[in-house]
């Protein structure tokens, strides 16, 4: 199966190893992975900041960069959720309306693609640790992902997965929300971290590095013995 990968801006700039690990897992599952070097952003930051016309120009480029019939896989439910849920609004009754509808069916968050398209739940990964899983808002509410990452993590040898309290509560990142409302954002992250620590977990795992980046910033500031890890990094560990 041919797969196009979309690597979000912050993954490309700050966490490139996660992108490489996603490719490693996809190839192990039998996919032929292709990366279009012309790709840039999905358009979400501009859209969320209220610059809809500027966002639409970026989104138009995204549609061209990922034209075709291949599946598109990204290590970010946030970006996938934006394409699925907001491109139809931006391009409603436009000349690319049908292209957008087609892309909705082809673009997947990584764990969703592994479980529901490839129907793979065990990739032979191992990690000797206790961990808890964080449901990102985008994953849970926009991509409807709940069981998929848990199925994959339950098959990681040596990994003990423990559910934390209020697992579906936001971590406080929310993109520019973390900048505009820093005290509230930090308090929400602290609540998430305290719930994770109460499980005795060594790691917080998620599908979204945006959440993990925010959580990790608070962890580091407080000097806590807790680490964050993207699910692709876990599954590539063997």
C-alpha atoms as a printed R data frame, in Angstrom:
    type eleno elety resid chain resno       x      y      z
1   ATOM     1    CA   UNK     A     1   0.000  0.000  0.000
2   ATOM     2    CA   UNK     A     2   1.310  3.435 -0.957
3   ATOM     3    CA   UNK     A     3   1.032  6.026  1.791
4   ATOM     4    CA   UNK     A     4   1.711  9.749  1.693
5   ATOM     5    CA   UNK     A     5   2.858 11.179  5.015
6   ATOM     6    CA   UNK     A     6   2.105 14.660  6.259
7   ATOM     7    CA   UNK     A     7   4.542 15.980  8.866
8   ATOM     8    CA   UNK     A     8   3.139 18.958 10.805
9   ATOM     9    CA   UNK     A     9   5.198 22.130 11.235
10  ATOM    10    CA   UNK     A    10   6.165 21.616 14.881
11  ATOM    11    CA   UNK     A    11   7.017 17.942 14.342
12  ATOM    12    CA   UNK     A    12   9.259 18.881 11.427
13  ATOM    13    CA   UNK     A    13  11.014 21.614 13.408
14  ATOM    14    CA   UNK     A    14  11.078 20.232 16.961
15  ATOM    15    CA   UNK     A    15  10.426 16.473 16.923
16  ATOM    16    CA   UNK     A    16  11.686 15.077 13.598
17  ATOM    17    CA   UNK     A    17  12.590 11.741 15.197
18  ATOM    18    CA   UNK     A    18   8.896 11.058 15.778
19  ATOM    19    CA   UNK     A    19   8.298 11.449 12.043
20  ATOM    20    CA   UNK     A    20  11.101  8.993 11.267
21  ATOM    21    CA   UNK     A    21   9.686  6.561 13.821
22  ATOM    22    CA   UNK     A    22   6.232  6.759 12.246
23  ATOM    23    CA   UNK     A    23   7.773  5.907  8.880
24  ATOM    24    CA   UNK     A    24   9.649  3.006 10.496
25  ATOM    25    CA   UNK     A    25   6.421  1.538 11.894
26  ATOM    26    CA   UNK     A    26   4.449  2.063  8.670
27  ATOM    27    CA   UNK     A    27   7.154  0.355  6.622
28  ATOM    28    CA   UNK     A    28   7.291 -2.523  9.082
29  ATOM    29    CA   UNK     A    29   3.534 -2.889  8.589
30  ATOM    30    CA   UNK     A    30   4.092 -3.249  4.839
31  ATOM    31    CA   UNK     A    31   3.499  0.278  3.544
32  ATOM    32    CA   UNK     A    32   5.480  2.065  0.855
33  ATOM    33    CA   UNK     A    33   5.903  5.514  2.354
34  ATOM    34    CA   UNK     A    34   6.267  8.658  0.264
35  ATOM    35    CA   UNK     A    35   7.081 12.171  1.447
36  ATOM    36    CA   UNK     A    36   6.318 15.178 -0.720
37  ATOM    37    CA   UNK     A    37   9.064 17.700  0.096
38  ATOM    38    CA   UNK     A    38   6.865 20.556 -1.174
39  ATOM    39    CA   UNK     A    39   4.476 20.161  1.764
40  ATOM    40    CA   UNK     A    40   4.245 22.954  4.320
41  ATOM    41    CA   UNK     A    41   1.378 23.581  6.772
42  ATOM    42    CA   UNK     A    42  -2.231 22.374  6.929
43  ATOM    43    CA   UNK     A    43  -3.374 25.955  7.596
44  ATOM    44    CA   UNK     A    44  -4.683 25.453 11.120
45  ATOM    45    CA   UNK     A    45  -2.634 28.142 12.973
46  ATOM    46    CA   UNK     A    46  -3.825 30.947 10.692
47  ATOM    47    CA   UNK     A    47  -7.410 29.661 10.793
48  ATOM    48    CA   UNK     A    48  -7.491 29.483 14.605
49  ATOM    49    CA   UNK     A    49  -6.066 33.010 14.827
50  ATOM    50    CA   UNK     A    50  -8.929 34.316 12.689
51  ATOM    51    CA   UNK     A    51  -7.025 34.789  9.408
52  ATOM    52    CA   UNK     A    52  -9.359 32.670  7.301
53  ATOM    53    CA   UNK     A    53  -8.361 33.974  3.880
54  ATOM    54    CA   UNK     A    54  -4.657 33.499  4.620
55  ATOM    55    CA   UNK     A    55  -5.450 30.044  5.958
56  ATOM    56    CA   UNK     A    56  -7.430 29.207  2.821
57  ATOM    57    CA   UNK     A    57  -4.362 29.965  0.661
58  ATOM    58    CA   UNK     A    58  -2.283 27.507  2.726
59  ATOM    59    CA   UNK     A    59  -5.080 24.930  2.640
60  ATOM    60    CA   UNK     A    60  -5.296 25.235 -1.153
61  ATOM    61    CA   UNK     A    61  -1.611 24.379 -1.383
62  ATOM    62    CA   UNK     A    62  -2.175 21.388  0.919
63  ATOM    63    CA   UNK     A    63  -4.891 20.085 -1.417
64  ATOM    64    CA   UNK     A    64  -2.509 20.323 -4.374
65  ATOM    65    CA   UNK     A    65   0.424 18.757 -2.496
66  ATOM    66    CA   UNK     A    66  -1.666 15.741 -1.516
67  ATOM    67    CA   UNK     A    67  -3.725 15.321 -4.673
68  ATOM    68    CA   UNK     A    68  -4.260 11.746 -5.835
69  ATOM    69    CA   UNK     A    69  -5.758  8.625 -4.321
70  ATOM    70    CA   UNK     A    70  -3.168  7.550 -1.734
71  ATOM    71    CA   UNK     A    71  -3.910  7.493  1.964
72  ATOM    72    CA   UNK     A    72  -2.442 10.428  3.889
73  ATOM    73    CA   UNK     A    73  -1.108  9.657  7.371
74  ATOM    74    CA   UNK     A    74   0.023 12.168 10.005
75  ATOM    75    CA   UNK     A    75   1.379 11.863 13.572
76  ATOM    76    CA   UNK     A    76  -1.122 14.492 14.715
77  ATOM    77    CA   UNK     A    77  -4.851 14.198 15.358
78  ATOM    78    CA   UNK     A    78  -4.954 17.991 15.576
79  ATOM    79    CA   UNK     A    79  -3.925 18.512 11.942
80  ATOM    80    CA   UNK     A    80  -6.005 15.618 10.653
81  ATOM    81    CA   UNK     A    81  -9.017 16.865 12.597
82  ATOM    82    CA   UNK     A    82  -8.601 20.313 11.072
83  ATOM    83    CA   UNK     A    83  -8.488 18.960  7.519
84  ATOM    84    CA   UNK     A    84 -11.490 16.696  8.074
85  ATOM    85    CA   UNK     A    85 -13.701 19.171  9.910
86  ATOM    86    CA   UNK     A    86 -12.778 22.647  8.687
87  ATOM    87    CA   UNK     A    87 -11.679 22.251  5.069
88  ATOM    88    CA   UNK     A    88 -15.333 21.503  4.128
89  ATOM    89    CA   UNK     A    89 -16.348 24.830  5.704
90  ATOM    90    CA   UNK     A    90 -13.570 26.791  3.994
91  ATOM    91    CA   UNK     A    91 -14.217 25.290  0.561
92  ATOM    92    CA   UNK     A    92 -17.986 24.804  0.669
93  ATOM    93    CA   UNK     A    93 -19.558 25.207 -2.816
94  ATOM    94    CA   UNK     A    94 -16.137 25.868 -4.348
95  ATOM    95    CA   UNK     A    95 -14.449 24.272 -7.360
96  ATOM    96    CA   UNK     A    96 -12.473 21.973 -5.046
97  ATOM    97    CA   UNK     A    97 -15.495 20.890 -2.996
98  ATOM    98    CA   UNK     A    98 -15.280 17.295 -4.273
99  ATOM    99    CA   UNK     A    99 -11.505 17.171 -3.736
100 ATOM   100    CA   UNK     A   100 -12.050 18.137 -0.106
101 ATOM   101    CA   UNK     A   101 -14.713 15.462  0.328
102 ATOM   102    CA   UNK     A   102 -12.333 12.903 -1.142
103 ATOM   103    CA   UNK     A   103  -9.488 13.998  1.139
104 ATOM   104    CA   UNK     A   104 -11.713 13.623  4.210
105 ATOM   105    CA   UNK     A   105 -11.852  9.903  3.446
106 ATOM   106    CA   UNK     A   106  -8.110  9.552  2.742
107 ATOM   107    CA   UNK     A   107  -6.468 11.390  5.643
108 ATOM   108    CA   UNK     A   108  -5.841  9.565  8.914
109 ATOM   109    CA   UNK     A   109  -4.129 10.051 12.234
110 ATOM   110    CA   UNK     A   110  -1.366  7.447 12.635
111 ATOM   111    CA   UNK     A   111  -2.953  5.135 15.253
112 ATOM   112    CA   UNK     A   112  -6.340  5.323 13.531
113 ATOM   113    CA   UNK     A   113  -4.704  4.274 10.259
114 ATOM   114    CA   UNK     A   114  -2.795  1.403 11.862
115 ATOM   115    CA   UNK     A   115  -5.848 -0.122 13.530
116 ATOM   116    CA   UNK     A   116  -8.744  0.700 11.205
117 ATOM   117    CA   UNK     A   117  -7.093  0.673  7.771
118 ATOM   118    CA   UNK     A   118  -4.114 -1.657  8.063
119 ATOM   119    CA   UNK     A   119  -5.862 -3.645 10.821
120 ATOM   120    CA   UNK     A   120  -2.570 -4.009 12.670
121 ATOM   121    CA   UNK     A   121  -2.567 -3.883 16.470
122 ATOM   122    CA   UNK     A   122   0.751 -5.517 17.301
123 ATOM   123    CA   UNK     A   123   3.959 -4.237 15.708
124 ATOM   124    CA   UNK     A   124   6.357 -6.141 17.967
125 ATOM   125    CA   UNK     A   125   7.289 -3.125 20.078
126 ATOM   126    CA   UNK     A   126   8.602 -3.300 23.621
127 ATOM   127    CA   UNK     A   127   8.993 -0.815 26.459
128 ATOM   128    CA   UNK     A   128   9.626 -1.800 30.063
129 ATOM   129    CA   UNK     A   129   7.684  0.926 31.823
130 ATOM   130    CA   UNK     A   130   4.464  2.100 33.417
131 ATOM   131    CA   UNK     A   131   2.551  4.639 31.362
132 ATOM   132    CA   UNK     A   132  -0.731  6.480 31.166
133 ATOM   133    CA   UNK     A   133  -2.475  7.710 28.032
134 ATOM   134    CA   UNK     A   134  -3.672 11.270 27.368
135 ATOM   135    CA   UNK     A   135  -6.664 11.709 25.053
136 ATOM   136    CA   UNK     A   136  -6.042 14.870 23.047
137 ATOM   137    CA   UNK     A   137  -9.122 17.012 22.387
138 ATOM   138    CA   UNK     A   138  -8.561 16.739 18.635
139 ATOM   139    CA   UNK     A   139  -8.102 12.982 18.762
140 ATOM   140    CA   UNK     A   140 -11.110 12.370 20.966
141 ATOM   141    CA   UNK     A   141 -13.553 14.943 19.638
142 ATOM   142    CA   UNK     A   142 -12.528 15.686 16.051
143 ATOM   143    CA   UNK     A   143 -11.066 12.335 14.919
144 ATOM   144    CA   UNK     A   144 -13.204 10.155 17.230
145 ATOM   145    CA   UNK     A   145 -10.131  8.221 18.392
146 ATOM   146    CA   UNK     A   146 -10.398  6.463 21.744
147 ATOM   147    CA   UNK     A   147  -9.682  2.735 21.590
148 ATOM   148    CA   UNK     A   148  -7.192  2.722 18.687
149 ATOM   149    CA   UNK     A   149  -4.090  3.959 20.540
150 ATOM   150    CA   UNK     A   150  -4.972  1.853 23.558
151 ATOM   151    CA   UNK     A   151  -5.196 -1.286 21.418
152 ATOM   152    CA   UNK     A   152  -1.722 -0.608 20.005
153 ATOM   153    CA   UNK     A   153  -0.230  0.169 23.421
154 ATOM   154    CA   UNK     A   154  -1.805 -2.910 25.032
155 ATOM   155    CA   UNK     A   155   0.328 -5.040 22.689
156 ATOM   156    CA   UNK     A   156   3.629 -3.355 23.563
157 ATOM   157    CA   UNK     A   157   5.676 -5.926 25.439
158 ATOM   158    CA   UNK     A   158   6.564 -4.861 28.982
159 ATOM   159    CA   UNK     A   159   4.342 -1.774 28.963
160 ATOM   160    CA   UNK     A   160   1.839 -1.437 31.782
161 ATOM   161    CA   UNK     A   161  -0.884  1.029 30.771
162 ATOM   162    CA   UNK     A   162  -2.811  2.644 33.642
163 ATOM   163    CA   UNK     A   163  -5.773  4.966 33.105
164 ATOM   164    CA   UNK     A   164  -5.661  8.302 34.936
165 ATOM   165    CA   UNK     A   165  -8.597 10.212 36.388
166 ATOM   166    CA   UNK     A   166 -10.324 12.777 34.139
167 ATOM   167    CA   UNK     A   167  -8.500 11.316 31.166
168 ATOM   168    CA   UNK     A   168 -10.734 13.115 28.659
169 ATOM   169    CA   UNK     A   169 -10.099 16.571 30.156
170 ATOM   170    CA   UNK     A   170  -8.066 19.051 28.083
171 ATOM   171    CA   UNK     A   171  -4.381 19.493 28.944
172 ATOM   172    CA   UNK     A   172  -4.648 23.260 28.485
173 ATOM   173    CA   UNK     A   173  -2.588 23.730 25.340
174 ATOM   174    CA   UNK     A   174  -5.147 24.695 22.708
175 ATOM   175    CA   UNK     A   175  -2.613 26.401 20.436
176 ATOM   176    CA   UNK     A   176  -2.708 30.165 20.996
177 ATOM   177    CA   UNK     A   177  -4.872 29.575 24.094
178 ATOM   178    CA   UNK     A   178  -1.676 28.672 25.975
179 ATOM   179    CA   UNK     A   179  -0.226 32.069 25.057
180 ATOM   180    CA   UNK     A   180  -3.310 34.224 25.560
181 ATOM   181    CA   UNK     A   181  -4.454 32.566 28.781
182 ATOM   182    CA   UNK     A   182  -1.214 31.278 30.278
183 ATOM   183    CA   UNK     A   183  -2.317 30.956 33.962
184 ATOM   184    CA   UNK     A   184  -5.394 28.896 33.021
185 ATOM   185    CA   UNK     A   185  -3.391 26.841 30.530
186 ATOM   186    CA   UNK     A   186  -0.680 26.017 33.064
187 ATOM   187    CA   UNK     A   187  -3.239 25.125 35.745
188 ATOM   188    CA   UNK     A   188  -4.911 22.692 33.359
189 ATOM   189    CA   UNK     A   189  -1.556 21.094 32.559
190 ATOM   190    CA   UNK     A   190  -0.780 20.784 36.276
191 ATOM   191    CA   UNK     A   191  -4.089 19.004 36.818
192 ATOM   192    CA   UNK     A   192  -3.292 16.589 33.999
193 ATOM   193    CA   UNK     A   193   0.216 15.952 35.382
194 ATOM   194    CA   UNK     A   194  -1.065 15.359 38.927
195 ATOM   195    CA   UNK     A   195  -3.566 12.818 37.623
196 ATOM   196    CA   UNK     A   196  -0.800 11.086 35.697
197 ATOM   197    CA   UNK     A   197   1.532 11.025 38.701
198 ATOM   198    CA   UNK     A   198  -1.229  9.504 40.845
199 ATOM   199    CA   UNK     A   199  -1.156  6.394 38.632
200 ATOM   200    CA   UNK     A   200   2.544  5.823 39.320
201 ATOM   201    CA   UNK     A   201   3.272  6.147 35.603
202 ATOM   202    CA   UNK     A   202   6.720  7.003 34.278
203 ATOM   203    CA   UNK     A   203   5.393  8.196 30.903
204 ATOM   204    CA   UNK     A   204   2.466 10.151 29.489
205 ATOM   205    CA   UNK     A   205   1.748  8.912 25.963
206 ATOM   206    CA   UNK     A   206  -0.431 10.622 23.362
207 ATOM   207    CA   UNK     A   207  -1.123 10.936 19.645
208 ATOM   208    CA   UNK     A   208  -0.372 14.679 19.729
209 ATOM   209    CA   UNK     A   209   3.023 16.258 20.297
210 ATOM   210    CA   UNK     A   210   1.362 19.657 20.712
211 ATOM   211    CA   UNK     A   211  -0.232 18.413 23.945
212 ATOM   212    CA   UNK     A   212   2.931 16.613 24.995
213 ATOM   213    CA   UNK     A   213   5.079 19.695 24.338
214 ATOM   214    CA   UNK     A   214   2.854 21.750 26.625
215 ATOM   215    CA   UNK     A   215   2.728 19.090 29.340
216 ATOM   216    CA   UNK     A   216   6.470 18.487 29.140
217 ATOM   217    CA   UNK     A   217   7.158 22.217 29.566
218 ATOM   218    CA   UNK     A   218   5.345 22.230 32.900
219 ATOM   219    CA   UNK     A   219   7.000 18.948 33.942
220 ATOM   220    CA   UNK     A   220  10.458 20.368 33.253
221 ATOM   221    CA   UNK     A   221   9.666 23.652 35.013
222 ATOM   222    CA   UNK     A   222   8.647 21.729 38.132
223 ATOM   223    CA   UNK     A   223  11.510 19.220 37.877
224 ATOM   224    CA   UNK     A   224   9.194 16.215 38.040
225 ATOM   225    CA   UNK     A   225  10.179 12.616 37.351
226 ATOM   226    CA   UNK     A   226   7.747 12.119 34.489
227 ATOM   227    CA   UNK     A   227   8.377 11.855 30.767
228 ATOM   228    CA   UNK     A   228   6.260 12.344 27.653
229 ATOM   229    CA   UNK     A   229   6.300 10.105 24.600
230 ATOM   230    CA   UNK     A   230   4.457 10.088 21.285
231 ATOM   231    CA   UNK     A   231   2.789  6.796 20.376
232 ATOM   232    CA   UNK     A   232   4.928  6.484 17.220
233 ATOM   233    CA   UNK     A   233   8.079  6.606 19.361
234 ATOM   234    CA   UNK     A   234   6.672  3.871 21.601
235 ATOM   235    CA   UNK     A   235   5.752  1.601 18.685
236 ATOM   236    CA   UNK     A   236   9.145  2.061 17.038
237 ATOM   237    CA   UNK     A   237  10.863  0.947 20.236
238 ATOM   238    CA   UNK     A   238  11.992 -2.678 20.029
